[in-house]
Amino acid sequence: MRPVTRITVCALTIALSPAMVACGSTHVVSVTNPSSSSAGVDPNAPVPGAKTLADDARAAYRSAKSAHVHATIDQDGATQTIDIRGTMDGTNQELSVKDPSSGDATLRTVDDKYYIKGNQDFWESATKSSTTTAALLADKWVLAPHRMGSSSSVSKLTIRALLDGMLGDTALSDSELAGMKTSRASENGTALFVATGDDSNHDVNTFKVLADDGSNVAEVSGKSDDGSDGTAKFDGWNTQSHVDVPKGYVTFPDSPSAPTGTSAPGRDT
């Protein structure tokens, strides 16, 4: 099983260009308890095998409309956080990244347009710009250049893609599932099924699903080849509110709504 990795922040910074301007992020991320309960769950029923849990979880998230995920990746004493809420396919979502080495940023996707908000550290890292330039980029929303929408890395910044990368058919094989043990658990009054494996390097990988009929993913955790430990917690299945265009954003010449060769002021919506 491929555990939570740093691919999200890498994809975000690769998608950026020095032509874009954005702002410092103070977005606070949080995760709630799994949105289920133990009511109606038979505690005496057999615990499904790992393959059944994985197949049911895949079917659940592939048919879901929206969700929220909060992930943490720990490596060498540093912790990166990734938070995404919105539609599963990323057509309407907000993604926030906090990274001690490359800064904080938020990417909001609305109506096939991308709005970015990053602090000075982020812009220095993402655009390789000077401190002075990065300071000008900080503390403003920006409508990203239209060409960013065609970036393959942006298309990967979705909850569904994240889950495919951790629990998909190519990420978690039948042979790996056959070697995983399953058990019951209860967290904050919520009944869960837990699948735990021990690979050849003795790095434990675990995924948890709600034990009700929904089979929604509650958590995925494990250790990556680079030595980092990652945990992604999921909640808010099919209950996420619509993400709106940020007020007071700034447009630039290569954004679709701005005249070529000129800059345009932001607008409130």
SULTA-V523747 format. One record per helix or strand of 3 or more residues. SS is the DSSP state (H for helix, E for strand). FROM is the first residue (numbers start at 1). TO is the last residue. Records with the same first field share a line. If there is no record, write none. Layout:
BEGIN
SS=FROM-TO ; FROM-TO
END
This chain:
BEGIN
H=7-15 ; 50-63 ; 120-127 ; 131-137 ; 146-150 ; 152-155 ; 159-167 ; 174-178
E=66-75 ; 78-87 ; 93-99 ; 103-110 ; 113-118 ; 181-187 ; 190-198 ; 204-210 ; 217-223 ; 229-235 ; 249-251 ; 264-267
END
